[in-house]
Amino acid sequence: MGRERERGRELASRTHGSATTTPSVREAIQASEEKNTVLAKRYGVDRKTIAKWKARKFSSDVRMGPKNPRSKFLTLDDEVIILAYRWRTRLSLDDSLVRLRRLMPQLSRSALYRCLERHGLSKIGRTNVSPPLTSASLAGPYRFEITANDVALPGDVLRVPVFLAVEEVTKHAYGEVAEATPENAAAFLARLVAEFPQKIDAVTTDIRPAFAHLREAFGEDMPAIGPHPFAVACSAKGIVHKRTPLLSRKPVSAETAQTSQGLSLDIPAAPGR
């Protein structure tokens, strides 16, 4: 009876349902100097199985499936925007779904959850409570926080740059994958205005090269440098540009999501509508 229980525990520890060896058998194979044919006969497996485990430095199964799984319904750009939005707003799954559907009409709750689960952001501790989308909150004025983020995908070496705009009260979002350059920031603002049907009164950014001249942090005039492209775009659209100090440059990842409250939480909230 005791031997059957021990074997049952060994079988339960297998990773793959089709495995023909247990971790303890694999360790015994790796430690043995006997011929593969002798070990294959002893453990009732093929000689190739013996050779495979002798060549490995570990006794656990290798993960099956694609190395870097991707959604069938979401593009890589969609996933990057979702991760940046989740990290910055820390909204619940359902609140995030309602607001992201404006940008991604095809997004389902299951697809959103699988995306967050795949990249380690399905559980981020305490989530923020977003006010309901009432007629009063939807009446404006509309003020967006625009950020330039680096999203680090698990298993990938490269970090993906993404612009993200989040409305301060409704938490509606617009995002694009693009390098954080002044020209790209100005073009992003123009597309945000085109995509958002209501009048945008103000935008808030930190003081980084994509959004402002760094000397603006010290209140210095810069007639010799000339106007910043993002400032020109704001002026052309009649949008007030508010600037805050650069708070963080940590890339968006599962680790930073667990420890950081997001830059948007450090910016003073707009007065209630």
N, C-alpha and C positions, 0 to 999 in steps of 0.2 A: 504493500500500500504506500509506504514512504517513498519507494523508488518511482511509483507511478506519479505521485505528487510532484516529485523533483522533475520528472520528465515533462509533466504538464506545465510547470513554471518555465522550463527551457523552451518549450514550444511557444508559450505566450510571449517570450522575449524576442521571437523572430520578427524581423521587419517585413519580409515578403511572405505572402501566403504560400508561394510555391517553393520555398526554401527546402532543401533536402538535408541540411546540417544545422546544428544549433551553435551558438557562440562558443560553448565549451568544447564542442567537437572541433571547431575550427582552430581554437587555440591549441588543442592537442595535436592537430595536423601540423600546425606551424612550428611546434616545439619538437616534433618527431624527425628523426634522421632516417627512418625506414623508407623503402622504395614506395613509389606511388601505387604500384600494383598491390602491394601488401596492405597499405592503408585503405585503398579503394575496396578491397574485399572485406576488410574488418568493419568498415562503416557503411557498407552497402551502397556506395556511390560510384560515379564514373571517375576514371583516372584524371580527366580534364578538371573535374571539380577539385580533386586533391591538388593538382598543379596550380589551379587558380588561387586557392587559399594559402598555399605555401609561398606564393609570390607576393601576397599582400602583407602589409604591416599592421592590419587591423582585422577585427573579427565581426564587425557589423556590416549589414547589407548596404550597398550603395543605393542612394535614392533613385527610384525609377521615374520615368517621365522626362519631359524636357528640362534642360539645365536652367533655363531662364523662361519660365512659363509666361505667356502673354494672353490677354483676353481675346476672344473671337469677335467681340462686339465693340471694344474700345481700342483706339489707336494708342501708340506710345505717348503722343502729345496729350491725349485725353487723360491717361493715367498720371502723367506728371502734374497736370493741372489739378486733378483730384487730390493728389498727395500734398501739394502745396496748400490747397484750400483747407484740407483737414488739419494740417499742421498749424496754420495761421489762425483759424477760427476756433478750432477745438469744439465744433458743434457735434451734436449727436448724429447718428446715422440718418435718421428720418429728416431732421432739420437740414442736413447737408444735401440730401436727395432732392428736397423741394427746391432748393436754391440752385443746385447744379443743373437741374433739368432745364432751366432757362437757357443755359449754354449748351447742354447736351440733351436734346429732347428724347433720344433713344435710351438714355440711362435708366436701368431698372434697379430696384433695391438690391437684388441678388448680385448683379454685376458690380454695383458699388461696394457691397460688402466683400466680395471676392477680391476686388482690387486692393482694398485696405488690408485684408487678411494676407494676401500674397506679399505685400510689401511691409508687413509688420506694424501697420497703423490702425488695426481694427480695435485694439484696446490701448487707450492713451490715458487711463485714469479718469479723473473728474472732467466731465465735459461742460461747456458753457451753455447757458440757457439763452436762446434767441427769442426776442419778443415776437408775438404772433403777427402775421402779415395782415393787419387790419387796414381798413380804408384810410385811417389817419396816418399810419406809418408809410403807406404807399403814396400819400399825397405830396411828399417832399417837404423841405428841400432835400436834394440828393447830394451826398458828399462821399466820395470814394477815397479809400486808402490804396495807393498803388505801390507795390513792392517789386523788387528784383530778387528772385530766389534762385538758389542752386539746389536741385533735387538729386540726391545720391540714391540710386536704385540698388537694392541688395544684389550682389553678384556681378554688378556692372562696375567697370573701372571709371568710366566717364561720369561727370556730373552734368545734369541737363539744366541749362538756364531757362527760367520762365518768368515772364511778367504776369503779375496777378493783381487784379483790381477788385476790391471788396467794398460794397456799400456799407457805411458805418452803422446803419440801423437795420435795414432789411437783410443785410448779409448776402445780397445778390452778387454774383461774381462774373467776371470776364477774364480770360487768360489766354496767353499765347506763349509758345516756346520760341525764344529769341535771345540773342546775346544782349547783355545790358550795355548798350551804347546810347549816346544822346539821340542819334538819328532814329534808332529802333524805339526808344522811349516816346519820342514825339509821334512816330507813326502809330504806336500802340494806343496813345491817347486819342488820336483821330479815329481809329477803328472802334474804340470804346464808345465814343460819342455817337458814331454811326449805328452801332449795335443797340445802344440803350435808348429807348424811345423818349424817356423823360429828360427834361433839362437838368444837366449836371452843374451844380452851383460851385463846387470846390473839390479839389483833390489834395490829399496829403501824401507827401513822400519824405523819405529821409534825404539827407544831404550827401549824395554820392554822385560821381561823375555822370551817371546816366540821366540824372534829374536836375542837377544844379552844379554850379561852380563851387568847388570846395571852400573858396574864400568867403562865400556867403555865410558860412557858419560863424564867421567873426564879424559879420555886419560890414564888410568892406565894399566900397564901390569899385566896379571894374569896367570903366568905359573903354579901356584899352583892349579888353578881351572880347567884348561884344556880348549880345544877349545869347543865352543858352537856348538850343533848339527846343527843349521841352517847355521853357518859359514862353517862347514864341508861339508854340502850339496852344498853350493855355490862354494866352492873350487873344489869339485868333478866334477861339471858341467862347470867349467871355467867361473863363473859369478862373476862380481864385486859386492860386497855388500856395499851399501852406507847407513849410519845411520843418523837419525835426532832425535832431542829431542822428548820425548813423549809430544804431543800437547794437547790431550783431551781424556777423557774416558767416555764421554756422550754416552748413548745408542742411537742407531738409532731409531727415532720415528717421528711421524708427527710433534710434538712440536719442536724437535731439527732441523728438516729439514726446518722449517719456520724461525728459528733464526740463524742457523749456515751455513757457506759456505762450510763446509766439510773439513776434514783434508787434502785432496789431493790438495786443493787450496792454502794451506799454505806452501806447499813444492815447492821450486824453480823449474820452468819448465825446461825441458831438452832443449838444443840448437836445433834450427830447423834443419831438415834433408835436 
